[in-house]
Amino acid sequence: MTIDATAAAEMLASHKRERLRWKSFYSSDAMISLLGFVLLAGTWEAAVYLFKIPDFILPAPSAIVMSLYSGLVSGVFIYNFLVTAFQTLVGFFVAASASSTHGSSRCRRFQKSLWLR
């Protein structure tokens, strides 16, 4: 089987493009960030295991992931999120209405409009 010059050149160019694509992927900022995160988490996990650090001082990343997973599956986090969101919104509206009332009572134009009635 013979390959003509244009087909060979196209195959070589395709191979170079593929290599450049993978090279740019591995040297991209995202890959470097991912590698840094994996190294940090691995070092953290190893330090907790090797130095026998208690969980209440510094939990291992695996313990944190397991706790997050169990909290999401059980619905505890969702319930607590909804309670916190409700309390935040109520507090915001109470503060907004109190400040609006206080601000409008200190406005002379508003006071005069009430006195004229």
URSULZI-V513842 format. One record per run of one state. SS is the DSSP state (h for helix, s for strand, l for the rest). FROM is the first residue (numbers start at 1). TO is the last residue. If there is no record, write none. Layout:
# URSULZI-V513842
ss: <SS/SS>
from: <FROM/FROM>
to: <TO/TO>
This chain:
# URSULZI-V513842
ss: <l/h/l/h/l/h/l/h/l/h/l>
from: <1/5/27/29/51/61/75/76/106/108/117>
to: <4/26/28/50/60/74/75/105/107/116/117>
